[in-house]
């Protein structure tokens, strides 16, 4: 709840599916689209190889009956999207390489969307149904957090965050239990990439465990292939590993390297001026820095901005007194890629010897860890 995620990572999951007996030699989907004008262009799309954008497979015009139909050749189960050209947002669903699906989509009421005819979607939904009560509790906590934030009640915010994270853990355990009971299900790759890996970002052992359980044929599912690449990156920056060095320029064009901080504990803060959660976290970061800077603690801001003026204005407005760098490439920031950053704010705490000791700590937990290092 503290991170601002990429658009691809935040694409909505849609529910209510059941397999049908009808089969075809390839993948087809037919349905109706409410909430779009007659003649609107509906695009069938998939995520690109880099995992950061959608690319079209086919496009059809929605007629006066609001009906549409697509067919495609899929090599394996895959996450696909339906998107109205020129509009924001996309509807995600899971398809089998040989299935005949039907869909009912209402752009004005996404909760009513329905997909049927896909065994992989049905398996995914069966696992996700077990999380409904947890998600309701998390929704309530989100409302409590907004109230606590408005009242600037730090202690209450910390309590809510811990409660939220505890529910996240419970949800992961439910999904993992489903995977262990259905290890060969075509839904397992998507439960791993869309649920388990996102909920337990730093539990690489759990990732490996689930990868070992699933059918080896699914290792080539596009999202799983991207996850395996992420795993290689994250193992290199796991807690206990030496922090990989990098250099980027500050506002004046001077190159500053992470290794220049060696000999002192340093917190790398991946953030951006456009990231709401980052900006809301900055007062806490400023207080922590001021409390420990004279004892040798350092901070190193790495911005995922593209606009230099907005980046520098945010530094000034938020009173961020530590050193800052950026290559002004947004989500393409080289250091962020090197450290496997998928959402911000993202912090990495490094000890005086240059070893990674913690990630994404906040509040009292962060201060306690800093005191241990000092």
BELPE-V270336 format. One record per residue. N is the residue number from 1. RES is the residue in three letters. PHI is phi in whole degrees, -180 to 180 (none if undefined). PSI is psi in whole degrees, 0 to 359 (none if undefined). BURIAL is # if it has 16 or more other ideal C-beta (glycine too) atoms within 10 Angstrom, else .. Layout:
N|RES|PHI|PSI|BURIAL  N|RES|PHI|PSI|BURIAL
//
This chain:
1|UNK|none|354|.  2|UNK|-100|356|#  3|UNK|-112|148|#  4|UNK|-99|119|#  5|UNK|-101|162|.  6|UNK|-66|157|.  7|UNK|-59|318|.  8|UNK|-63|320|#  9|UNK|-70|337|.  10|UNK|-99|6|.  11|UNK|-57|136|#  12|UNK|-70|141|.  13|UNK|-89|133|.  14|UNK|-115|151|#  15|UNK|-118|196|#  16|UNK|61|77|.  17|UNK|-132|153|#  18|UNK|-151|144|.  19|UNK|-69|151|#  20|UNK|-117|161|.  21|UNK|-78|334|.  22|UNK|-66|131|.  23|UNK|-126|155|.  24|UNK|-131|174|.  25|UNK|-79|350|.  26|UNK|-147|189|.  27|UNK|-88|133|#  28|UNK|-136|152|#  29|UNK|-143|132|#  30|UNK|-127|150|.  31|UNK|-179|191|#  32|UNK|-125|149|.  33|UNK|-126|107|#  34|UNK|-93|149|.  35|UNK|95|2|.  36|UNK|-118|148|#  37|UNK|-72|150|.  38|UNK|-59|132|.  39|UNK|94|354|.  40|UNK|-61|146|#  41|UNK|-91|119|.  42|UNK|-103|127|#  43|UNK|-109|130|#  44|UNK|-92|126|#  45|UNK|-139|165|#  46|UNK|-135|165|#  47|UNK|-75|142|#  48|UNK|-71|174|.  49|UNK|-61|329|.  50|UNK|-80|345|.  51|UNK|79|19|#  52|UNK|-122|8|.  53|UNK|-162|163|.  54|UNK|-100|141|#  55|UNK|-124|138|.  56|UNK|-73|143|.  57|UNK|-102|317|.  58|UNK|-159|159|.  59|UNK|-135|138|.  60|UNK|-132|158|.  61|UNK|-94|133|.  62|UNK|-78|125|#  63|UNK|-87|186|.  64|UNK|-66|339|.  65|UNK|-85|358|.  66|UNK|67|18|#  67|UNK|-89|152|.  68|UNK|-147|161|#  69|UNK|-154|140|.  70|UNK|-135|152|#  71|UNK|-140|151|.  72|UNK|-155|162|#  73|UNK|-103|118|.  74|UNK|-114|139|#  75|UNK|-83|339|.  76|UNK|-165|172|#  77|UNK|-54|142|#  78|UNK|-152|149|#  79|UNK|-83|125|#  80|UNK|-122|166|#  81|UNK|-135|147|#  82|UNK|-113|128|#  83|UNK|-140|133|#  84|UNK|-80|123|#  85|UNK|-58|130|.  86|UNK|91|355|.  87|UNK|-114|152|.  88|UNK|-79|155|.  89|UNK|89|157|.  90|UNK|-151|149|#  91|UNK|-100|121|#  92|UNK|-96|142|#  93|UNK|-150|165|#  94|UNK|-111|128|#  95|UNK|-119|146|#  96|UNK|-88|157|#  97|UNK|-70|337|.  98|UNK|-130|93|.  99|UNK|-156|152|#  100|UNK|-115|105|#  101|UNK|-103|152|#  102|UNK|-123|149|#  103|UNK|-142|143|#  104|UNK|-124|116|.  105|UNK|-124|134|#  106|UNK|-127|110|#  107|UNK|-63|335|.  108|UNK|-89|350|.  109|UNK|-146|72|.  110|UNK|-56|332|.  111|UNK|-65|339|.  112|UNK|-88|355|.  113|UNK|-60|142|#  114|UNK|-141|135|#  115|UNK|-125|134|#  116|UNK|-134|154|#  117|UNK|101|8|#  118|UNK|-121|117|#  119|UNK|-62|322|#  120|UNK|-69|320|#  121|UNK|-66|320|#  122|UNK|-63|319|#  123|UNK|-66|320|#  124|UNK|-62|314|#  125|UNK|-65|325|#  126|UNK|-61|320|.  127|UNK|-70|319|#  128|UNK|-73|335|#  129|UNK|-60|331|.  130|UNK|-71|350|.  131|UNK|-99|358|#  132|UNK|-59|315|.  133|UNK|-67|323|.  134|UNK|-65|317|#  135|UNK|-64|326|.  136|UNK|-65|319|.  137|UNK|-65|321|#  138|UNK|-66|323|#  139|UNK|-61|317|.  140|UNK|-64|320|.  141|UNK|-64|324|#  142|UNK|-61|320|.  143|UNK|-67|320|.  144|UNK|-64|322|#  145|UNK|-65|318|#  146|UNK|-60|319|.  147|UNK|-65|315|.  148|UNK|-64|322|#  149|UNK|-66|319|.  150|UNK|-63|327|.  151|UNK|-88|358|.  152|UNK|56|40|.  153|UNK|-93|91|.  154|UNK|-62|317|.  155|UNK|-62|318|.  156|UNK|-68|322|.  157|UNK|-62|316|#  158|UNK|-64|319|.  159|UNK|-62|316|.  160|UNK|-66|319|#  161|UNK|-61|315|#  162|UNK|-64|320|.  163|UNK|-65|319|#  164|UNK|-63|314|#  165|UNK|-65|326|.  166|UNK|-63|319|.  167|UNK|-67|324|#  168|UNK|-58|317|#  169|UNK|-63|317|.  170|UNK|-61|318|.  171|UNK|-63|318|#  172|UNK|-60|317|#  173|UNK|-61|323|.  174|UNK|-66|317|#  175|UNK|-68|319|#  176|UNK|-62|321|#  177|UNK|-61|320|.  178|UNK|-64|317|#  179|UNK|-60|316|#  180|UNK|-66|330|.  181|UNK|-82|339|.  182|UNK|-136|58|#  183|UNK|-64|335|.  184|UNK|-96|4|.  185|UNK|-63|141|#  186|UNK|-68|348|#  187|UNK|-79|340|#  188|UNK|-56|316|#  189|UNK|-57|323|#  190|UNK|-81|329|#  191|UNK|-67|325|#  192|UNK|-68|307|#  193|UNK|-76|322|#  194|UNK|-92|339|#  195|UNK|-121|295|#  196|UNK|-63|311|#  197|UNK|-67|329|#  198|UNK|-78|324|#  199|UNK|-74|323|#  200|UNK|-119|67|#  201|UNK|-58|326|#  202|UNK|-103|1|.  203|UNK|-90|74|.  204|UNK|-66|332|#  205|UNK|-63|322|.  206|UNK|-68|320|#  207|UNK|-56|311|#  208|UNK|-64|321|.  209|UNK|-61|313|.  210|UNK|-69|321|#  211|UNK|-58|323|#  212|UNK|-72|336|.  213|UNK|-81|325|.  214|UNK|-73|159|#  215|UNK|-58|132|.  216|UNK|-60|336|.  217|UNK|-62|332|.  218|UNK|-83|357|#  219|UNK|-65|342|.  220|UNK|-96|2|.  221|UNK|-59|131|#  222|UNK|-49|314|#  223|UNK|-67|329|#  224|UNK|-72|321|#  225|UNK|-61|319|.  226|UNK|-67|322|#  227|UNK|-64|320|#  228|UNK|-65|325|.  229|UNK|-67|318|.  230|UNK|-60|321|#  231|UNK|-61|317|#  232|UNK|-61|318|.  233|UNK|-66|313|.  234|UNK|-69|331|#  235|UNK|-65|328|.  236|UNK|-73|339|.  237|UNK|-121|28|#  238|UNK|-73|158|.  239|UNK|-59|131|.  240|UNK|102|344|.  241|UNK|-88|153|.  242|UNK|-63|135|.  243|UNK|-70|120|#  244|UNK|-60|137|.  245|UNK|-78|153|.  246|UNK|-155|161|#  247|UNK|-135|138|.  248|UNK|-144|170|#  249|UNK|-91|146|.  250|UNK|-85|188|.  251|UNK|-63|334|.  252|UNK|-91|1|.  253|UNK|90|8|.  254|UNK|-84|133|.  255|UNK|-79|128|.  256|UNK|-124|129|#  257|UNK|-106|153|.  258|UNK|-61|323|#  259|UNK|-64|343|.  260|UNK|-69|346|.  261|UNK|-93|358|#  262|UNK|-59|139|.  263|UNK|105|350|.  264|UNK|-137|146|.  265|UNK|-63|139|#  266|UNK|-139|141|#  267|UNK|-109|116|#  268|UNK|-81|128|#  269|UNK|-117|105|#  270|UNK|-85|123|#  271|UNK|-155|184|#  272|UNK|-162|155|#  273|UNK|-65|330|#  274|UNK|-86|357|#  275|UNK|-91|108|#  276|UNK|-57|310|.  277|UNK|-60|327|#  278|UNK|-64|314|#  279|UNK|-67|324|#  280|UNK|-70|334|.  281|UNK|-83|343|#  282|UNK|-61|321|#  283|UNK|-58|321|.  284|UNK|-65|321|.  285|UNK|-65|319|#  286|UNK|-62|316|#  287|UNK|-63|319|.  288|UNK|-65|317|#  289|UNK|-62|315|#  290|UNK|-66|328|.  291|UNK|-70|327|.  292|UNK|-119|355|#  293|UNK|-63|325|.  294|UNK|-77|352|.  295|UNK|-99|3|.  296|UNK|111|355|.  297|UNK|-75|138|#  298|UNK|-125|156|#  299|UNK|-129|150|#  300|UNK|-137|105|#  301|UNK|-86|130|#  302|UNK|-120|113|#  303|UNK|-95|137|#  304|UNK|-98|37|#  305|UNK|-84|162|#  306|UNK|-116|337|#  307|UNK|-101|114|.  308|UNK|-63|317|.  309|UNK|-62|317|.  310|UNK|-66|322|.  311|UNK|-60|309|#  312|UNK|-68|326|#  313|UNK|-66|320|.  314|UNK|-64|321|#  315|UNK|-60|315|#  316|UNK|-69|314|.  317|UNK|-63|324|.  318|UNK|-93|358|#  319|UNK|66|43|.  320|UNK|-88|99|#  321|UNK|-85|352|.  322|UNK|-83|179|#  323|UNK|-77|142|#  324|UNK|-132|143|#  325|UNK|-138|163|#  326|UNK|-168|147|#  327|UNK|-99|5|#  328|UNK|56|40|.  329|UNK|-114|16|.  330|UNK|59|226|.  331|UNK|-66|350|#  332|UNK|-86|6|.  333|UNK|-52|126|#  334|UNK|-63|319|.  335|UNK|-68|321|#  336|UNK|-63|319|#  337|UNK|-64|318|.  338|UNK|-61|326|.  339|UNK|-98|9|#  340|UNK|65|34|#  341|UNK|-77|121|#  342|UNK|-113|345|#  343|UNK|-152|151|#  344|UNK|-129|152|#  345|UNK|-69|147|#  346|UNK|-138|125|#  347|UNK|-121|149|#  348|UNK|-132|120|#  349|UNK|-97|128|#  350|UNK|-123|137|#  351|UNK|-83|180|#  352|UNK|-65|337|.  353|UNK|-88|358|.  354|UNK|90|20|#  355|UNK|-102|140|.  356|UNK|-72|125|#  357|UNK|-116|342|#  358|UNK|-167|160|#  359|UNK|-137|143|#  360|UNK|54|36|#  361|UNK|-80|155|#  362|UNK|-151|164|#  363|UNK|59|223|#  364|UNK|-64|326|.  365|UNK|-63|317|.  366|UNK|-65|313|#  367|UNK|-63|322|#  368|UNK|-63|319|.  369|UNK|-68|321|#  370|UNK|-62|318|#  371|UNK|-63|322|.  372|UNK|-62|319|.  373|UNK|-71|327|#  374|UNK|-80|none|.
//
